[in-house]
Amino acid sequence: MTKTQIKKDLEKRTEAIVITAPMVAKVMQMRRSEAYALCEGCNYEKRGRSKLYYIDDVAERLAKRMMV
């Protein structure tokens, strides 16, 4: 899958431009610990107690992970 396909899929499932690590885990069917590790270092907005990561950055990391 390419970055744009992953980005469209995440935006379609979440209906937003930001996503939390647990949401990434649920949508991509991966462990939460893997999702947190994947999102580490991505740009995010802090809202309350949660970190909302930008889907564009997360999609880029997922695409790199799937290419390996």
C-alpha positions in Angstrom: 0.0 0.0 0.0 1.2 3.5 -0.7 1.1 6.5 1.6 -1.9 8.0 -0.2 -3.9 4.8 0.0 -3.1 4.4 3.7 -4.0 8.1 4.4 -7.3 7.8 2.6 -8.1 4.6 4.4 -7.3 6.2 7.8 -9.3 9.4 7.1 -12.3 7.4 5.9 -12.4 5.2 9.0 -11.8 8.0 11.5 -13.5 10.9 9.6 -10.8 13.3 10.9 -7.2 14.5 10.1 -5.9 13.4 13.5 -5.7 10.0 15.1 -4.7 8.6 18.5 -2.3 5.6 18.8 -5.0 3.3 20.1 -7.2 4.2 17.1 -4.2 3.4 14.8 -4.0 0.0 16.5 -7.7 -0.7 16.1 -7.9 0.4 12.5 -4.6 -1.3 11.3 -5.2 -4.4 13.5 -2.0 -4.1 15.4 -0.9 -4.1 19.1 -1.2 -0.9 21.0 2.5 -1.0 21.9 3.4 -1.3 18.2 1.1 1.7 17.5 2.6 3.8 20.2 6.1 2.9 18.9 5.0 3.8 15.4 3.6 7.2 16.4 6.6 8.1 18.5 8.3 11.1 16.9 5.3 12.1 14.8 3.8 15.6 15.0 0.9 15.8 17.3 -1.6 18.0 19.1 -2.1 17.7 22.8 -5.7 17.8 23.7 -6.4 17.0 27.3 -4.6 13.8 28.2 -4.4 12.4 24.7 -2.0 13.0 21.9 -3.7 13.4 18.5 -1.2 12.5 15.7 -1.6 13.9 12.2 -2.8 11.2 9.8 -0.3 12.3 7.1 2.7 11.6 9.4 1.3 8.3 10.6 0.5 7.2 7.0 4.1 8.0 6.0 5.5 5.8 8.8 3.1 3.0 8.0 4.0 3.0 4.4 7.7 2.8 5.3 7.0 -0.1 7.7 5.0 -2.0 5.0 7.8 -1.5 2.4 10.4 -3.3 4.6 
